[in-house]
């Protein structure tokens, strides 16, 4: 089971707050699964879904912001909703 409160950081502030190296690695690791414009929380949601899909977890419970429902973030939820 995955339970958590992923950190919120808007997609436009990722590079400023985390640095180019971290963000480049994040984008590479999630290429094709999370749009680069998505908020940081979307990457945690994608990671949790991957844990369920691989059998490493059976359930997930995440507290997120309302922003997960819109924009580039919604792309992460669409296949599961």
ZIGI-V395109 format. One record per backbone hydrogen bond with DSSP energy under -1.0 kcal/mol. NH is the residue of the N-H (numbers start at 0). CO is the residue of the C=O. If there is no record, write none. Layout:
nh=NH co=CO
nh=NH co=CO
//
This chain:
nh=1 co=58
nh=3 co=60
nh=12 co=9
nh=16 co=12
nh=17 co=13
nh=18 co=14
nh=22 co=18
nh=23 co=19
nh=24 co=20
nh=25 co=21
nh=26 co=22
nh=27 co=23
nh=28 co=24
nh=29 co=25
nh=32 co=29
nh=33 co=29
nh=37 co=34
nh=39 co=8
nh=41 co=38
nh=42 co=39
nh=43 co=39
nh=44 co=40
nh=45 co=41
nh=46 co=42
nh=47 co=43
nh=48 co=44
nh=49 co=45
nh=50 co=46
nh=51 co=47
nh=52 co=48
nh=53 co=49
nh=54 co=51
nh=55 co=50
nh=56 co=50
nh=60 co=1
nh=62 co=3
nh=67 co=64
nh=68 co=65
nh=69 co=66
nh=72 co=69
nh=75 co=72
nh=77 co=73
nh=79 co=76
nh=80 co=76
//
